[in-house]
Every structure is written in C-alpha cells, then in structure tokens.
Amino acid sequence: MRIIPDDILDLVAGGRQAAANTDTTGIPSVTVSASGNGGDDGGGDGGWNPDPGSDSPSDSGGDHGSGGSSSSTTQHSSPAPAHVPENVDLNHLRNVADDLGKQLAAMTKIDGNEHGALIIRAVDGTLRTGPISTGNEDSNTATADLSQGEKVVAWIHDHPETPGVNEAFPSKTDVQSIRTLTANTSAVDPNALMYIVDEATHSTYEYDHTVSPNTNHLGNNISTDH
C-alpha cells in the first residue's frame, strides 16, 4: 500500500496548510479536489467496479475493486490527447470513464450532488476505480488507496447543471487540481487524464493536464464519438 505524505495530500486536496510533525503511516490515499465552480474538499462513499455486469455504485467500499474491464466494447473515434498515460489502452480507458460517467450522472440526478472518482492502473494493466466521492457544486474530493506498482491514470467527476454555465469545461480549480495531481509522480502517471461529466447532457469530456484554465476548446466528447 502506497503512503502519500500529508503535504502532498494537502496540496492536492485544495491547498490546505501542510501538517507539521505528523505521522503519515496511516495515510494511504491520493486526494484530489473537484468543483464545477471552485472549492476545496468533501466526503466520499462507496466505489464502483468497472467489471462486466457491474452497473451501479457498490455499497461495499471499492478502494480495491477486482479490476477487470468495462462492459462496453465501443470504439472511440476522437483523436488521442497530446498527453496520455503510459501502459494504458486509451480506448479501454475511455470506455471505463464513459461507463462510470453515466453512473455519476445518474447519482447526481437523484441527489443533486457532485460525484467523482480516480481510475487506477494495476501492475498487470487492468483498470479499477477508487471510491465514488460525494460533494456539491462547491466541493468534491476523490480518494484511492494504492497497492505497490499501481498508478492513478485518470480523474473523473461530474458537474451538476448551473444555469447559464457550460459545465462541460473544467473550472480553474479543476485545472489546478489535475496539475497538482500529475505532479505527484510517485503515485500518479504524469500524463493522467481528467474526465468531466456534464450533467446537462450526460456526456463525458476528456482533457489532459495541459488544459488552460481559460480554455474555450471543448475536450473530446467520448460519449458521442462512436
């Protein structure tokens, strides 16, 4: 199990002050803050296992799902981003993200909250997700426990509908968070991708860590590129 120091956790979780003289042996998590409109951190609940036949969030945790593959065999036509994580089949990653995005959107439709998760590559190349987090339009945090050799390869979260705002774009907080996350190369692939689920359309958009906080270029829509 990978131990992530407090100062890294605090930076990725939204810029809190690093704790001094703190025992980090009980902190095995990578944490990232997400928000459609900017924010800090929130809570979390069960995970989701992207294996065939798994079509809903699990109530039994999910830090270490059984891995496996998405139930979808969709072939995506969008060009690859300029930066992609190593040792990952991009088409498969997109299917996992799109399937999970549908689950997040369905959860948000029910409770109105924002949800997110980290997608992790195991040593054998299979993908799994960390627990699905729950926050609101101002705050959302995703966490995951990593075993030796595992790497975070993507971060996905949804943006609830906001009148007059195109929530398919990343917020400035999202951009800062993906850059901080990918800087933690001991636990995260430096080219990990960010997926944003637009609740208004239930479409999932793909961005790499070089996205500008002021971008007006919409990312690949992996929900409609097939």
Order of alpha helices (4+ residues) and beta strands (2+ residues): alpha-beta-beta-alpha-beta-beta-beta-beta-beta-alpha-beta-beta-beta
